[in-house]
Amino acid sequence: MKLSRKEKIVNQVVLALFALFALVPLLGVVLSSLTPSAENFGGFALPSRLVFSNYADAWARGNFSVYMLSSVIVALSVVALTILLSVTAGFAFARLRFVGSSVLFYLLLLGLMLPAEAFIIPLYFNLRGVNLTDTYWALILPQTTQSLAFSIFWMRNQFRTFPNEVIEAARLDGARDSQVLWRVLVPSTVAPIMTMALLVFMWTWNEFLLPLVMIVSDARRTAPLGLAFFQGQNTTDYSLLSAAGVLVALPIALLYFALQKKFISGMVGGISTR
């Protein structure tokens, strides 16, 4: 349906208002992070001068080099495991016939409706029983499991929309199931896989409850958990708090801007058979 000029203008105005509504708080945090501590009282105001040293002070005083490294290790591990498991499981649910596949798939989807608060306590005692608490595995394994419900659902839908003619041609050429998956389907679904990976990375990076319960030692705290402890130690220094918040959010923002074309392509375009 073709939109009239008036409808296009209204759409642009509405989108601009929503963008402004989202960007103003972010701009306030960035300005606060560049404001001298003596002038910052927590309100939205333009700084008299820009103090970039707030970032260096927050980085050093908050021990964020350690926290960022922990978050990178956990997030990359979760993304790698999620991609491997969801691609293979999504292919099985989409293209292979086996007994109980529908029941297993819908049972798996229950994971989308189960909040972490519902199982965090029994999970803690289970992991403590096998000596995994206060380790990276206590974060990697549960967060991989949490991500699989959405990721398998996502990959199954991508593989089901793939043209049957291409798959049948590959099978006629003697390709086995594993070859069909890795040589035919996966190269054509790079954009959806990248979209899924970015979402899983974002969810894992922002996770707070699981590290709070599972991690005790300072060396294994993730960035959001470290930010919470840093906030408790600097409750009135709004400049340092804002700078620390920007530092923690920056990797996600940079990753999104670097992969935004793949992300949008995966969300809108789906598979590509070219």
Phi and psi in degrees as a GROMACS rama.xvg file:
@    title "Ramachandran Plot"
@    xaxis  label "Phi"
@    yaxis  label "Psi"
@TYPE xy
-85.3688  129.57  LYS-2
-86.3464  144.524  LEU-3
-75.7469  167.315  SER-4
-61.5163  -39.155  ARG-5
-64.7492  -41.7026  LYS-6
-65.3286  -38.5679  GLU-7
-63.0305  -41.6363  LYS-8
-64.352  -43.5052  ILE-9
-61.9264  -43.3809  VAL-10
-60.5464  -43.3764  ASN-11
-66.1465  -38.5984  GLN-12
-65.547  -44.3535  VAL-13
-62.5491  -45.1209  VAL-14
-64.2463  -37.9228  LEU-15
-64.8147  -39.0995  ALA-16
-64.9801  -43.1503  LEU-17
-63.6471  -41.0166  PHE-18
-63.4272  -42.2991  ALA-19
-63.2557  -41.4963  LEU-20
-61.1102  -34.1479  PHE-21
-83.2506  -33.8183  ALA-22
-84.0488  -29.1883  LEU-23
-59.756  -47.3633  VAL-24
-61.1969  -38.2941  PRO-25
-64.468  -41.9756  LEU-26
-62.3364  -39.0753  LEU-27
-62.4354  -40.1087  GLY-28
-66.385  -42.8712  VAL-29
-63.7026  -44.8239  VAL-30
-63.1761  -39.9335  LEU-31
-62.8688  -36.2046  SER-32
-69.6439  -19.5302  SER-33
-102.666  3.97641  LEU-34
-88.7622  139.311  THR-35
-56.8975  140.511  PRO-36
-58.6857  -35.2751  SER-37
-68.525  -21.5419  ALA-38
-100.02  -6.44448  GLU-39
-95.9743  114.504  ASN-40
-115.008  15.1604  PHE-41
93.6438  -3.89164  GLY-42
-94.7824  174.21  GLY-43
-85.7221  112.574  PHE-44
-154.168  152.465  ALA-45
-79.6241  132.042  LEU-46
-72.6338  150.238  PRO-47
-69.9598  -28.7929  SER-48
-153.284  157.322  ARG-49
-92.5553  123.926  LEU-50
-111.667  92.5382  VAL-51
-74.7904  -14.7242  PHE-52
-67.8912  -13.8924  SER-53
-59.2966  -35.3779  ASN-54
-67.6757  -43.636  TYR-55
-64.4579  -40.5511  ALA-56
-64.6364  -44.2327  ASP-57
-64.7301  -40.6124  ALA-58
-61.7608  -45.1157  TRP-59
-74.8878  -47.1357  ALA-60
-71.9021  -28.3501  ARG-61
-91.5796  -1.43638  GLY-62
58.9539  37.487  ASN-63
-74.5077  -16.5369  PHE-64
-62.9351  -38.4884  SER-65
-72.3228  -44.4303  VAL-66
-65.573  -40.9391  TYR-67
-64.1711  -41.7736  MET-68
-61.9061  -41.9344  LEU-69
-61.792  -43.6746  SER-70
-64.1991  -39.8982  SER-71
-64.388  -44.981  VAL-72
-60.3325  -47.6532  ILE-73
-67.3516  -47.2477  VAL-74
-64.801  -45.5545  ALA-75
-65.4092  -38.1456  LEU-76
-65.1092  -43.5975  SER-77
-63.6941  -43.1832  VAL-78
-63.3584  -45.0034  VAL-79
-62.4865  -47.1374  ALA-80
-65.0581  -40.0252  LEU-81
-64.757  -42.6741  THR-82
-61.7898  -48.2311  ILE-83
-60.124  -48.3374  LEU-84
-73.5741  -39.8308  LEU-85
-72.7502  -34.7926  SER-86
-65.6033  -46.7667  VAL-87
-68.7093  -44.431  THR-88
-68.4132  -39.4443  ALA-89
-61.9319  -38.132  GLY-90
-65.2533  -42.155  PHE-91
-62.4463  -45.4673  ALA-92
-70.1412  -29.1031  PHE-93
-86.9556  -36.5134  ALA-94
-122.903  -11.7849  ARG-95
-108.537  147.538  LEU-96
-107.489  122.168  ARG-97
-148.87  158.231  PHE-98
-64.5857  129.99  VAL-99
80.1213  14.8649  GLY-100
-63.2936  -42.8727  SER-101
-65.441  -42.7842  SER-102
-63.1121  -45.2087  VAL-103
-62.7946  -39.2839  LEU-104
-65.6789  -47.03  PHE-105
-70.1446  -29.1034  TYR-106
-66.7078  -38.6436  LEU-107
-62.9508  -36.726  LEU-108
-65.8038  -17.7949  LEU-109
-61.2642  -24.3258  LEU-110
-62.5973  -23.2845  GLY-111
-71.0263  -22.0684  LEU-112
-103.962  -0.302861  MET-113
-99.5294  111.608  LEU-114
-74.5745  153.899  PRO-115
-61.8799  -31.2349  ALA-116
-61.5556  -22.0821  GLU-117
-75.95  -23.7305  ALA-118
-128.131  5.90721  PHE-119
-65.4704  -37.0306  ILE-120
-70.7708  -53.0811  ILE-121
-60.5536  -32.9913  PRO-122
-63.5218  -40.4297  LEU-123
-60.3944  -46.7138  TYR-124
-67.9254  -34.8088  PHE-125
-64.7795  -45.1002  ASN-126
-70.4469  -34.0509  LEU-127
-66.1574  -34.0265  ARG-128
-64.5481  -25.7278  GLY-129
-109.682  19.2348  VAL-130
59.2299  41.0708  ASN-131
-108.139  -8.67426  LEU-132
-66.1552  151.686  THR-133
61.213  34.0517  ASP-134
-132.453  164.006  THR-135
-64.0149  -30.3877  TYR-136
-63.9262  -28.367  TRP-137
-67.1692  -17.744  ALA-138
-101.759  -38.668  LEU-139
-68.8241  -49.8499  ILE-140
-65.5849  -49.1134  LEU-141
-64.3245  -37.9363  PRO-142
-72.8202  -31.0095  GLN-143
-63.382  -44.5136  THR-144
-62.3935  -41.5165  THR-145
-62.9308  -33.8498  GLN-146
-80.3011  -19.4625  SER-147
-68.6099  -34.1031  LEU-148
-58.1912  -51.997  ALA-149
-66.4351  -43.4035  PHE-150
-66.2789  -41.774  SER-151
-67.067  -41.3237  ILE-152
-58.2337  -43.6746  PHE-153
-63.4312  -49.6098  TRP-154
-70.1514  -35.3063  MET-155
-59.8362  -44.6696  ARG-156
-64.5952  -37.8669  ASN-157
-65.3188  -44.1942  GLN-158
-70.8251  -30.6502  PHE-159
-70.8184  -26.5063  ARG-160
-86.8851  -3.19606  THR-161
-69.5444  138.738  PHE-162
-58.0909  127.528  PRO-163
-63.9174  -29.9379  ASN-164
-62.3389  -38.6598  GLU-165
-67.0063  -41.6351  VAL-166
-66.3154  -42.8278  ILE-167
-64.6581  -36.9716  GLU-168
-64.6531  -39.9068  ALA-169
-65.5022  -38.9519  ALA-170
-67.7349  -36.5815  ARG-171
-65.0161  -28.9746  LEU-172
-80.4057  1.46288  ASP-173
95.5443  13.0313  GLY-174
-74.5028  133.804  ALA-175
-81.9193  174.279  ARG-176
-58.2454  -42.813  ASP-177
-64.3986  -36.4921  SER-178
-71.0236  -38.5162  GLN-179
-60.05  -41.5579  VAL-180
-66.3402  -56.3416  LEU-181
-83.7286  -22.9279  TRP-182
-104.214  -19.7448  ARG-183
-112.61  -55.3761  VAL-184
-75.7826  -50.4117  LEU-185
-60.345  -46.8001  VAL-186
-59.7329  -26.1371  PRO-187
-87.5536  -8.60785  SER-188
-118.931  29.598  THR-189
-61.9755  -43.9429  VAL-190
-62.791  -49.0216  ALA-191
-61.3293  -35.9819  PRO-192
-65.5028  -40.4834  ILE-193
-65.8076  -37.7179  MET-194
-61.5524  -47.7065  THR-195
-61.1225  -43.4436  MET-196
-62.2011  -41.0125  ALA-197
-65.2453  -41.7852  LEU-198
-64.2174  -44.4041  LEU-199
-64.6959  -41.0435  VAL-200
-60.3659  -43.1651  PHE-201
-64.4801  -46.4319  MET-202
-61.7757  -42.0805  TRP-203
-68.543  -42.3144  THR-204
-62.4006  -37.9186  TRP-205
-87.2707  -3.74631  ASN-206
-60.7867  132.233  GLU-207
-120.924  -43.423  PHE-208
-63.3782  -46.687  LEU-209
-62.1505  -48.8087  LEU-210
-61.9994  -34.8499  PRO-211
-61.5963  -39.0869  LEU-212
-83.0452  -40.3053  VAL-213
-88.9759  -25.7693  MET-214
-106.86  132.385  ILE-215
-112.839  -45.3091  VAL-216
-73.6268  144.864  SER-217
-65.7914  -29.9552  ASP-218
-69.1618  -18.0613  ALA-219
-112.925  7.87343  ARG-220
-68.5416  141.316  ARG-221
-86.4731  170.876  THR-222
-60.9563  -47.6434  ALA-223
-61.7687  -37.4607  PRO-224
-68.2256  -42.17  LEU-225
-62.0023  -36.3445  GLY-226
-64.2859  -38.0857  LEU-227
-64.3541  -42.7953  ALA-228
-67.3008  -37.3538  PHE-229
-64.4761  -38.0119  PHE-230
-64.0815  -38.4745  GLN-231
-65.2931  -26.7619  GLY-232
-89.6965  -16.2669  GLN-233
-135.453  58.6115  ASN-234
-67.7365  -23.4954  THR-235
-110.474  -5.88465  THR-236
-91.9497  85.6181  ASP-237
-67.5112  -29.4551  TYR-238
-66.088  -46.3485  SER-239
-66.3299  -39.8027  LEU-240
-63.1719  -42.7571  LEU-241
-66.1611  -41.4124  SER-242
-62.6152  -41.7437  ALA-243
-64.6706  -40.2105  ALA-244
-62.8049  -40.2722  GLY-245
-65.0196  -40.8373  VAL-246
-62.0436  -40.6317  LEU-247
-70.3528  -36.8141  VAL-248
-82.9199  -18.5368  ALA-249
-60.9423  -44.4208  LEU-250
-57.533  -39.9373  PRO-251
-65.238  -43.2329  ILE-252
-63.4295  -44.6115  ALA-253
-64.8643  -40.6856  LEU-254
-64.4156  -40.7074  LEU-255
-64.8771  -45.3645  TYR-256
-64.9248  -33.1865  PHE-257
-71.2996  -32.262  ALA-258
-113.688  17.9884  LEU-259
-64.1757  -33.4998  GLN-260
-66.2975  -43.5884  LYS-261
-64.9522  -39.5585  LYS-262
-62.4941  -48.6203  PHE-263
-67.3864  -40.1335  ILE-264
-61.5346  -40.5845  SER-265
-68.8746  -34.4421  GLY-266
-75.7041  -37.0226  MET-267
-100.385  -47.0045  VAL-268
-86.4167  -32.5759  GLY-269
72.9209  -138.217  GLY-270
-74.7466  161.317  ILE-271
-135.04  127.178  SER-272
-101.207  12.9704  THR-273
